[in-house]
């Protein structure tokens, strides 16, 4: 009997996803295996002792609790280290900010490459609870002009919606790529879900008037949601 051909569109299982994430993380974090083992053992022992001496020395319950606590902490550490490693591997590439912003949770809309220059300076737009955030990556001098132009365009069509600008980088006043998602998500909430729908509809009209210019050449990762899904076992 002939074997069935594998479906190329079928998503890998949870174990395969975790293995892929581990291999990617190990490229920039070679000690990840020992680190996870250390966290598992240390927190597992603490969990075991805490339950053992507080519940009348029930050995089986203490062992189960210790294993579960150790596993949970190890997975949390793995998730954080994996995310950090994934970002490090795309840092400096065109579209890296858009890829990282794809890790934002529900309630956010990311539009990569809404504006750019021939020198591959790129502006990504994020719409969420803080309003509109224009994220630039590239040369700061050119980006300031590009961001200012985009800000004026957005303010004309969004009727008072807050529009923020930021530049990704390690210089003064810039936001490092590793901290981008945290920085954006911590901005003051100014937009309600119902208002966000109206803003997105207004932005469609703005985007429809843009010239159809191709994105800059180069490796442009469009999403890191796969990494986030792998770490959650999806």
C-alpha positions, 0 to 999 in steps of 0.5 A: 500500500502506497504511503500518503504524501505529506501535506506541505501546508499542514502545520507541525505538531506541538513537539515539532514546533517546540523543537524548531523553536529550541533549535532557533534559540540555540543559535544565539543562546548555546547554553539554553539547554543547561539553563532550562535544566537548572531552572527546572531543578532549582524551582522544582526542588523549591516546589517539592520542599514547600509542599512536602513540609506544608502538607504533612510530608505527602511524598507523591503530591510533593513530587508531582508539584515539584515537577509541575512547578519546575516545568512551568518555570522552565517553559516561561524562561524558554519563552522569554529566551526564545523571543529574545533570540528570534529578535536578535536574529533579525535585528538590522534587517529591513522590516525587522520592526514590522516582524517584531510588532507582529507579536503584539496581542489581539486588538492591534493592527500592524501595517508594514511598509506604509512609507519608505525611501530608496535607501530602505528607511521604512515606516510601519504603522500600528493601530491599537489602544494608544491610537496610531503609532508610526514606527521608523527604522533606518537612518534617523535623519531621513526618518524624522522627515518621513515620519513628520510627513506621515504624521500630518497625513494621518492627523488629517484623516483620523479626526483627533486620534493620537498619532505617535512617532518613534524610531527603532535603534540604540541611539538617544531617544530611540527604542531598541528592537528588543524592547519595541513590543513592550514600549508600544504596548505600555503607551497610554490608552486613548482609543476604544475598540469601537473607535478603532474600527472607525479609525481603520476605515479612515486609514483605508481611504488614506492608503488607497491614495498611496502610489503602488511602490514596491517594498525595499529589496532584502529580507523582510520578515513579515511576522513573528507570530509563528515564534509566539505560537510555537512557545505557546504550543500552538 
